[in-house]
Amino acid sequence: MMIFCCPACGSALEREDRALRCANGHSYDIARQGYVHLLPVKQMHAKIPGDTKQMVDARRVFLSGGYYDAFRDKLAELTDKYLPENGVVLDAGCGEGFYTSALYEKAKAKNGSVSGVDISKFAVKAAAGKYKGIDFAVASLFHLPCAENSADVLTDVFAPIVPEEFFRVLKPGGVMILAVPGARHLYGMKEVLYKEPYENEEHDTAYDGFEYLGRACVQKFITVNGQESIEALFSMTPYYWKTDVEGGERLRALDVLETEIKFDFLVYRKK
């Protein structure tokens, strides 16, 4: 089931040939890779919003190494737990589709569907080109082009959390799964980058209209081999933008990086 709606008027979108169209005559072309651009110009706060092609390519290099497979598998397990038969999943901030593809396999087994949105055209293009059967769209999480009460499960992995929008698109009783970094996630990297490495804060945040169901943790140690993979991991993190030159040089001098990784999945149900 298509959950995308027209960003101009809010009407339902239907697929016609190589475009999505609404009853009011608004039309959005489907790109060759299979995605659609539903981000109005007025919502673009940069000429090219979101991750660049270089950032997307780097993330694909790292994720292809299997380092985050345990996180992907746990998210898919949680989604399967809460997804009803014929259910609808929305991956908010889908990136290049690494997690979305695993969600699709769970949904497909229940005759369900998956949609993914991200503000980065490069990420969505990469996702749609690689993973078929999923509806992908370039869109803002702050203005989701999705109908009200249309999703059974909404996932968000390290993307902006917009509780009001997520509440709007989830069905009553629908589940929101947020992935946040654990206290010592990438601590081994921080020990290289900073003279005084710090732990991430861990706390359970309450959101209006949602019941907190609990926290699921995935924690392990990884060994990242090769400068290309280490650099790719670095570029995926916020540390890439706030580390001084010396810290970056220390990391780039490594051929092997050993670090702890930890994701916490926070689960909420819409009241």
Secondary structure, DSSP 4 states (H G I P E B T S, - for coil): ---BB-TTT--B-EEETTEEE-TTS-EEEBPTTS-EE---GGG-SSSS-S--HHHHHHHHHHHTTTTTHHHHHHHHHHHHHHPPTT-EEEEET-TTSHHHHHHHHHHHHTT-EEEEEES-HHHHHHHHHH--SSEEEE--GGG--B-TT-EEEEEEESSPP-HHHHHHHEEEEEEEEEEEE-TTTTHHHHHHH-SS--PPP--PPP-TTEEEEEEEEEEEEEEEESHHHHHHHHHTSTHHHH--HHHHHHHHT-SEEEEEEEEEEEEEEE-
